[in-house]
């Protein structure tokens, strides 16, 4: 069997396995209403949600982009990729209980904005949040397709279609419950990479001493071995922190888990989930050092992990690696796609198109939406690019809604116009800086956060709201009772 045939067989076999698991999940958990589809019934144990968060973050980026960061920036990249996500969940762990107290019956990030503000702020905020989720779903398709193309020579565009098809069917069939269940399968597979494959790669590369020797022979070895190099801090860490340091707060997949988990375990689930992922990312990033020591000639630096596996390990190990990456992509892809479908259905269709929609109709719309969005994502992934560079450049828009959201939860003067203008002005400025200037990415990120904060505060002081949090809390308590 040719390498390409092996790649196609692997995608088809793993896809069928995941779809059968989704069918079982649908029947076992009775995914027959919008609440079970979007928030899994609101009583999932904290341990399961924590594991689900780890598994959601365990995607192609954890394995491949983390290694790519080290391959590009040397040992400094080891901690620069992993740290922002842990910090992100720490921030959200102190925001999420406030959200749950104020809006216990919520389903999406847009639900709070709709409760707090008027339609213009809600629509603007929802569109920005959808952009964030669509970009993250796009990462899954690109990462999976790059891996299949690099290891097996599978046509990149066809691989993108197959990867998206699998996690789309998984969402359509089982909703959030399907994502939570498949997270466990994927968690085990990626765990085996961390526990066995990475140490095995170091052994086959001649051990840490040989890896160090190989790196020391590079022309820029001093920079590669600098753990706190300044250019990496600005060019890599400042950008990853700007994009991923607040991503948990702004991802609808995180909000769905906030509403899905049992309330007493909310903060614990977020902290254990966010920081439980960090050691895995740190370990996977070390493979970038092996790639440097081998002085690989790569067309796309995202290929460093799969190319190291292909050069050093036997065929069966390469197949296992590919399977684990695919499972990671499927698991995270269905999570983000479910978040997109839930937001479009709950925050746009129900609010502005059909206010009298039945629960059965909402479930149908959510599934159709998932399919349509998947097609858009596949079309957006047609051109092969660096996975890490795609992540760094598209993450800049994440800065726009952060301060408007946080201030809306505690400051009664935060106004609808402030939220709307902060998002529009920040995104407009960031887009201009990205497309029409040669400014470093970190300048764009820092500028975006400053603009978002200043616009929100200034406009709220000029045209303030006087939101009554106590009244909302009382209504929430009555509803819970």
Buried (B, 14 or more C-beta within 10 A) or exposed (E): EEBBEBBBEBBEEBBEBBBEBBBBBBEEBEBEBBBBBBBBBBEBEBBBBBBBBBBBBBBBBBBBBBBBBBBBBBBBBBBBBBBBBBBBBBBBBEBBBBBBBBBBEBBBBBBBBBBBBBEBBBBBBBBBBBBBBBBBBBBBBBBBBBBBBBBBBBBBBBBBBBBBBBBBBBBBBBBBBBBBBBBBBBBEBBBEBBEEBBEBBBEBBBEBEBBBEBBEEBEEBEBBBBEEBEEBBBBBBBBBBBBBBBBBBBBBBBBBBBBBBBBEBBBBBBBBBBBBBBEBBBBBBBBBBBBBBBEBEEEBBBBBBBBBBBBBBEEEBBBBBBBBBBBBBBBBBBBBBBBBBBBBBBBBBBBEEEEEBEEEBBBBBBBBBBBEBBEEBBEBBEEBEBBBBBBBBBBBBBBBBBBBBBBBBEBBBBBBBBBBBBBBBBBEBBEEBBEEEEEBBBBBBBBBBEBBBBBBBEBBEEEBBEBEBEEBEEBBEEEEE
